[in-house]
Amino acid sequence: MKATLNGNEYTFDGDMTILEAARSTGVHIPTLCHNEFLEPYGGCRLCLVEVEGKRGLVPACTTMLEEAMTIRTESDKITKSRRFVVELLLSRCPDAVAVQKLARSFDIPFDDERALDPVGRYLLYRAPKREKTNCILCNLCVRVCAQIPKRFALSFEGRGIERRVRPPFEKPAETCIGCGSCAYVCPTKTITVEEVS
């Protein structure tokens, strides 16, 4: 299968997503919710790219590569979209090291209110504050628990700014076997595993 990525034509073998194709050529596309061992989710929206002929930006992790596809992974539109996503993540969990690292990679001056654009200033300094958390709602912990050990010990609860990851019914899940896969995949190290006697 032939496709053009950032102006260069490549030949790819087999079915793959745009993200997988880009990575196979050494092209970096940022993502926080992707794990190669789990089904693609497309939740963090950091991996949005432009595909010629498609309206708007598409998530690279869930969009399958097609013959003769022309893809751009970098443009002003893509950068603006990714910066906005990172600002949203910062407004939710400003202390998360993974999010701060992303912010630095996009030159977002999150520690200087005066240097931010109006949207960033509102999100990071003026928007209503929620409970303190480093959880970015990437869904990796929920998905890994459901797809690898198949225990379904975690789920999402609530909507909008109240959305959280919790065990069902706010009680320790009887199905949890303490495998630690949820902590292993968590990009912000919000989930930790402790041995109890």
C-alpha positions as CSV (number, residue, x, y, z in Angstrom):
1,M,0.0,0.0,0.0
2,K,1.4,3.4,-1.0
3,A,0.6,6.6,0.9
4,T,2.1,10.1,1.2
5,L,3.2,11.3,4.6
6,N,4.3,14.9,4.9
7,G,5.2,15.1,1.2
8,N,7.1,11.8,1.1
9,E,5.7,8.7,-0.5
10,Y,6.0,5.4,1.4
11,T,5.0,1.8,0.9
12,F,3.4,0.1,3.8
13,D,2.6,-3.6,4.4
14,G,-0.7,-4.7,5.8
15,D,-3.5,-3.0,7.7
16,M,-2.4,-0.3,10.0
17,T,-3.5,3.0,11.4
18,I,-2.1,6.4,10.4
19,L,-0.3,6.5,13.8
20,E,1.3,3.1,13.2
21,A,2.3,4.1,9.7
22,A,3.8,7.4,10.9
23,R,5.8,5.7,13.7
24,S,7.1,3.1,11.2
25,T,8.7,5.9,9.2
26,G,10.1,7.7,12.3
27,V,7.5,10.5,12.2
28,H,6.4,11.5,15.8
29,I,2.7,12.1,16.5
30,P,2.0,12.9,20.1
31,T,-0.6,10.9,22.0
32,L,-1.5,10.1,25.6
33,C,-4.3,7.5,25.2
34,H,-2.6,5.1,22.8
35,N,-1.1,1.8,23.7
36,E,-0.1,-0.7,21.0
37,F,-1.5,-3.6,23.0
38,L,-5.0,-2.1,23.4
39,E,-7.7,-1.3,20.9
40,P,-7.5,2.3,19.6
41,Y,-9.6,4.8,21.5
42,G,-9.0,8.3,20.1
43,G,-9.8,10.0,23.4
44,C,-7.0,12.4,24.0
45,R,-7.2,14.0,20.6
46,L,-3.5,14.9,20.5
47,C,-2.9,12.7,17.5
48,L,-5.1,14.7,15.1
49,V,-3.8,14.9,11.6
50,E,-4.9,16.3,8.2
51,V,-5.9,13.8,5.5
52,E,-6.5,15.2,2.0
53,G,-10.1,14.9,1.0
54,K,-11.4,14.5,4.6
55,R,-13.2,17.3,6.3
56,G,-11.5,18.5,9.5
57,L,-8.8,16.8,11.4
58,V,-8.9,13.0,12.1
59,P,-7.4,11.0,14.9
60,A,-4.3,9.1,13.7
61,C,-4.7,6.3,16.2
62,T,-8.2,5.2,15.0
63,T,-8.0,6.1,11.3
64,M,-7.0,3.3,9.1
65,L,-4.4,3.9,6.3
66,E,-5.8,3.7,2.8
67,E,-4.2,3.4,-0.6
68,A,-3.0,6.7,-2.0
69,M,-3.8,8.6,1.2
70,T,-2.1,11.9,1.6
71,I,-1.4,12.8,5.2
72,R,0.0,15.8,7.0
73,T,1.1,15.5,10.6
74,E,2.3,19.1,11.1
75,S,0.6,22.3,10.1
76,D,-0.6,25.5,11.8
77,K,-4.1,24.1,12.1
78,I,-2.8,20.8,13.7
79,T,-0.5,22.7,16.1
80,K,-3.3,25.1,17.1
81,S,-5.6,22.1,17.8
82,R,-2.9,20.2,19.8
83,R,-2.1,23.3,21.9
84,F,-5.7,23.7,22.8
85,V,-5.9,20.1,23.9
86,V,-2.8,20.5,26.0
87,E,-4.2,23.7,27.6
88,L,-7.4,21.7,28.4
89,L,-5.3,19.0,30.0
90,L,-3.3,21.6,32.0
91,S,-6.5,23.2,33.3
92,R,-7.6,19.8,34.6
93,C,-4.3,18.6,36.0
94,P,-1.7,21.3,36.1
95,D,0.7,19.3,38.2
96,A,0.9,16.2,36.0
97,V,4.5,15.9,34.8
98,A,3.5,14.3,31.5
99,V,1.1,17.1,30.7
100,Q,3.7,19.8,31.7
101,K,6.3,18.0,29.4
102,L,3.8,18.2,26.5
103,A,3.1,21.9,27.3
104,R,6.8,22.6,27.1
105,S,7.1,20.8,23.7
106,F,4.3,23.1,22.4
107,D,5.9,26.2,24.0
108,I,2.9,26.8,26.2
109,P,4.1,29.2,29.0
110,F,1.8,27.6,31.6
111,D,3.6,29.2,34.5
112,D,3.3,32.7,33.2
113,E,-0.2,34.0,32.9
114,R,0.8,37.2,31.0
115,A,2.5,35.1,28.2
116,L,-0.6,33.0,27.5
117,D,-3.2,33.6,24.8
118,P,-6.7,34.6,26.0
119,V,-7.9,31.0,25.8
120,G,-5.0,29.6,27.8
121,R,-5.3,32.4,30.3
122,Y,-8.9,31.5,30.9
123,L,-8.4,27.8,31.1
124,L,-5.4,27.8,33.3
125,Y,-6.1,30.8,35.6
126,R,-9.7,31.8,35.5
127,A,-11.9,28.8,34.8
128,P,-13.6,27.2,37.8
129,K,-11.2,24.8,39.6
130,R,-12.1,21.1,40.1
131,E,-10.9,18.6,42.7
132,K,-7.1,18.2,42.5
133,T,-6.1,15.3,40.2
134,N,-3.5,14.2,37.8
135,C,-5.9,11.9,35.9
136,I,-6.3,13.0,32.3
137,L,-9.2,10.7,31.6
138,C,-7.2,8.9,28.9
139,N,-9.2,5.7,29.6
140,L,-6.0,3.5,29.5
141,C,-6.6,2.0,32.9
142,V,-10.2,1.2,32.2
143,R,-9.4,-0.3,28.8
144,V,-6.4,-2.4,30.0
145,C,-8.4,-3.9,32.8
146,A,-11.2,-4.8,30.5
147,Q,-9.1,-6.0,27.6
148,I,-6.0,-7.8,29.1
149,P,-7.0,-9.5,32.4
150,K,-10.7,-9.0,31.5
151,R,-11.6,-8.0,35.1
152,F,-13.7,-4.8,34.5
153,A,-12.6,-3.5,37.9
154,L,-12.6,0.2,36.8
155,S,-15.0,2.4,34.9
156,F,-15.9,6.0,34.2
157,E,-18.4,7.8,36.4
158,G,-20.1,11.1,35.9
159,R,-20.1,13.5,32.9
160,G,-18.2,16.7,31.9
161,I,-16.0,18.2,34.5
162,E,-17.4,15.7,37.1
163,R,-16.1,12.6,35.1
164,R,-13.8,10.3,37.1
165,V,-12.3,6.8,37.0
166,R,-13.7,4.7,39.9
167,P,-14.4,1.1,40.7
168,P,-18.0,0.2,40.2
169,F,-20.4,1.6,42.9
170,E,-17.4,3.3,44.6
171,K,-16.5,0.1,46.4
172,P,-13.3,-2.0,46.0
173,A,-13.9,-4.2,43.0
174,E,-14.2,-7.8,43.9
175,T,-13.0,-8.7,40.4
176,C,-9.7,-6.9,40.9
177,I,-6.8,-9.4,41.1
178,G,-4.1,-6.8,41.9
179,C,-2.3,-7.3,38.6
180,G,-1.1,-3.7,38.4
181,S,-1.8,-3.3,34.7
182,C,-3.8,-0.1,35.4
183,A,-0.8,1.5,37.1
184,Y,1.6,0.2,34.5
185,V,-0.2,2.0,31.6
186,C,-1.2,5.2,33.5
187,P,0.8,8.0,31.7
188,T,0.5,10.4,34.7
189,K,1.3,7.8,37.4
190,T,-2.1,8.7,39.1
191,I,-2.7,5.0,39.8
192,T,-0.3,3.3,42.1
193,V,-0.2,-0.3,43.5
194,E,0.6,-1.0,47.1
195,E,1.0,-4.3,48.8
196,V,-1.2,-4.8,51.8
197,S,-0.9,-7.4,54.5
